[in-house]
């Protein structure tokens, strides 16, 4: 354990170790991704993809080991239900920090198929992360405001086209599709700006989740409702982690069934759209209450 090191020394040390871990695996993944790009044959992808997923998992596992080594952290991970490496999952986590992504990769390593994150297009420029995610075949989504789409109607539905294209790719191999349905990391300021009805969450965006379920609903084994919390480091979990001040990580996964209630034509069937929004808001409301209850016990 290195948690005895003062924060002003821990931060540069831990940051350097995490960057070395990230850059090492990312460079290897990017190199193999370029090979796949230059040799677009199915047998090449079949050989290289498992190796690249192993590298991604290695990054997550080592990153979490570094966190444990540099922080006196209590780690609570609860799974309510059965999981399998040979299934397809749609995962819906709340989003608090970039640290969430590391935790979800490490969680998936020994329990579920390789995760595919729906990422903001701006992240393609993030050193190592952007090209690594591209090489791993993760979708990048371009977000447009309603006003911008109104002025540029040809852009309407672009996210849905991207979702459709990648859903076809995900059907051939067991996959965990991860969608941060809030669309952004939670902060009190964003909660206020969005007039969120929830105390601990931003309003969920139903369209992308509904379309993913419509495209792959019968193939998904379950929906994974994931709650991530940093109970004593809620303001700056990433900075606290790098400084050796992370004290508690809580992750709960509720395994939900995929029923007819959540599969339908969200964009053309108003009745289904209403039902789906009620279902998703109910999941989010229960999550919000659970987070509040957990916070009240601390």
N, C-alpha and C positions, 0 to 999 in steps of 0.2 A: 504493500500500500504506500502511495506517495501523497496521501491526503494531508500529511503534516506540513507540506511545503506551503509557504505563504502565497496568497492569491496573486500578488504582483509578480511572483516567480513562476507560479503554476500556469498562468495563462499562456505565456510564450512557449513554455515547455509542452503543455498539452496540445496547444494549437499546432505546433510543429509536428508532433507525433501523429495527430489526426490528419494533417495535410499530407504527410509522407504515406500514410496508409491509403488515403483517398487517391493520391496521384499514382502510386504504384499500381493499384488494381485498375484504375481508370485507363491508364496508358495501355495496359495489356488488353483490356476490353476494346478500346478504340482500335488498336492494331488488328484484332480479330474481326471487328466490325468492318474495317476497310477491306479485309480479305473477302468477307461475305458480299460487300458491295461490288467489288471488282469481279467476283466469281459468283454470279447470281444463280447458282444451281441448288436445287432442293437438297441434294446430298451434302453439299458444303454446309448449308444452314443446319442440317440434321446433326452433323458432326460437331460444329462449332458452338451452337446455341447452348447445349448443356455445359460446356466448358466455361462459356461466358457467364452463365447463371451461377456456376460454382464460384467464379471470381467475385461476382456481386455479393453472394452470401458470405464469402471470406472477408470482404470489406466490412459488412455489417457486424459479423461476429467479432472481428478484431477491434472495431470501433467501440463496441459495447464493453469489451474487455478493458480497453483503455479508460473508458468512463468509470468502470468499477475500480480500477487501479488508482485513479486519481481523485475519486470522490467517496466519502462515507455515505453511500446511498442505499436506502431500503428499496428493494425491487419487488413489487407485487404484480404478478401476471396471472389472471384468472380466465379460464376458458369454460364457458357454459355450453357444452355440446361436444360432438365428435368431429374431428378434422382428419383429412386424408391428403396425401401427396398426389393422389390420382384423381382428384376432383377439380371442378371449376367453381370459383368463388367470385362474388361481387362484394368487395369490402368497402364499407362506408365509415371512415373514421372522422371524428372531429379534428380540427387542425389548430394547434397552438404554436408550433415552432418547427424549424427545419430539422430539429432533433427527432421529430415524429417519424420522418422518413427512415432514419437510421434504425429506430426501434422496430419499425414494421418490417424492414429487410431482415433484421436479426431474428425477429419472431417467426418469419416465414421459413427461415433456413431449415429447420428440422420438423416443420409441421404441415406446411401447405405448399402448393406450386409456386414457382417464381413469380413475384409481383410485377405488374405493369402499371405504372402510375400515369394518370392523365395530368400532364404538366403544362404550366403557362409557357407560351412560346418564348417569352423573354429569357427563360432559364437556359435556352440553347446556348447563350453567350456566357454562362457561368463556367469558369475554368474547370476542366476535367468533368464536372457534373453534366454539362450540356451535351458534349460529344459522347460521353459514356452512355447517357440515357438514349441518345440517337442510335448508338451502336446496338443497344439492347432492344431496340424496336419499340420504344415507348412513345406514345402519341403526344405531340405538342399542340396545345389548343390556343387559338387566337381569340382573345376576349374583346368584344366590342360593346360599347354602351348603346342603350336603346336609341339615343339621339343620333349617334353615328350611323347606326343601321338604318334609321329613318332617312338619313341623308344619302345613304349608299345602299339601297335595297338589294343590290346584287350580292351583298355579303350576308344576307339573311340565311341562316341554316348552315353556315360553313362549319360550325362545330359539329353539327349532326352528320355532315358528310365525312368529317374526320373520324368521328365515332364509328360510323358504318364501315369505313375502310379497315379500321384496326380490329373491329369485332370479327370480321371475316378471318383475319390472321390468327386471332386468339382461339378460333374454333378447332384448330388442328391438334393442339397440344394442351394438356391441363394447365390452366393459368389462373392467377389471382388478379382480377381487374380492380385496381384501387382508384376510387373517385372521392376526392375531398369535396363533398357536396356543398360545403359552405362557400367554396370558390376562393377563399382567402384565409389567412391565419387570423384567429380571433384576437381582438384587442377591445378594451372598453370603448375606445374612440370609434372603432368600426361598428361596434354594436349600437352606439348612439346614432351614428350617421345613417345606418340602415334601419333605424327604428325597430330593432329586433324585439320580438315578443318573448324571447328567451333571455334568461339572466346570464347564462354562461356560454351561449352559442350564437352564431350568426344564422340567419334564416337559410334553410337548405334550398338549393336550386334543383328543382324536380326534373327539368327537361332532359338533361344528359343522362341521369340515372334511369329514367323511364325508357329512353331510347336504347340504352345498353341492355336493359332487361327485355325489351321487345326484340332486339337483334339476337340475343343469346339466352333468353329466359329459360327455354326448355333444356339448355345445356348446363346452366348454372345448377350446381348441387345445392348450394345454400347462399344466403346473404349473410355477411359477417358485419354485425353492428359493433364497431370498435369505439371504446371510450378511452382516451388518453388524458392523463392528468399529471401535473407536477405540483402537488398540493402545497408545498412550501417554497416553490420557486416559480410561481405563476407569471410574474412580470417579465423576467428575462431568463428563461430556462437554458437557452443555448450559452449565453454568457456565463451564467452560474456554473454550468457543467464544465466549461473550459477553464474556469477559475477554481475548480475544486470545491464549489459550494452547493452542488446538487445533492439534495438529501433524500428525496423520495420520488420514485417513478411508479405510477399506477397505470396498468393497462388491463382492460376487461374486454373480452370478445364474447358476444352473444351470438350464437349460431341460429339464424332464423330460416324458416322454410321459404322456398320460392313457390308461391301459390298463384292461382289464376287472378287473384286480386291485384297482383302487381305487374301483370303482363297484358299489354294492350296498346292501342294506337293513341298515344298521348296527344298528338298534334291534330288529329282529325275527329276524335271521339270525345266530345265535351263531358259526357257522363263518366267515362273512364278517367279523364283528366282530373275531375273533381274527386273521384274515389282515391286515385293515386296520391293526390296532394294531401288528402286526409290521412292516408296511411303513413306517408313520409313525415308529416307534421306530428303524428302520434308517436312515431319512433323518436323523433327529435325532442318532443316534449318529455317523454319518459327519460331520455338521456339527460336532459336539462335538470329534471327533478333529482335524478340519481347523483349528478355532480354536486348539486346543492346539499343533498343529504350527506354525501361524503365529506364535503367541506365543513359541515356543521359538527362533525365528529372529531375534527382536528383541533 
